[in-house]
Amino acid sequence: MKLILRWLVNAVALYVAVKLVPGIEASSTQAILIAAIVIGLINATLKPIAVLLTLPLTIVTLGLFYLFVNGAMLYLTAALTPGFELAGFGSALVGAIVVSLVGMLLNSFLRDDD
């Protein structure tokens, strides 16, 4: 149940990003749902490796480089998901900020039983 809720939170966050950020396009709701699955898988597998490899740069920039890592993960999601398009890395960067903020807001309403 928790996994489905997290997936729905990602899907809603991506939907908000599609509506708010120019340069992020989704051909259908199905594309957004698939992109939510893909970004969840990328965040679970590749993102920890990317964060570890870029840790020195993230420390030097006081955490700002982490935004670029998030943008790269969203850009990779768009590359792997048919029907989910990004105009460029700038759109990925702004979209990653929107997805993170909306996801954080929605996750704050979910009860955590851990």
Buried (B, 14 or more C-beta within 10 A) or exposed (E): EEEEEBBBBBBBBBBBBBEEBEBBBBEEEEBBBBBBBBBBEBBEEBBEEBBEEBEEEBEEEEEEBBBBBBBBBBBBBBEBBEBBBBBEBEBBBBBBBBBBEBBEEBBEEEEEEE
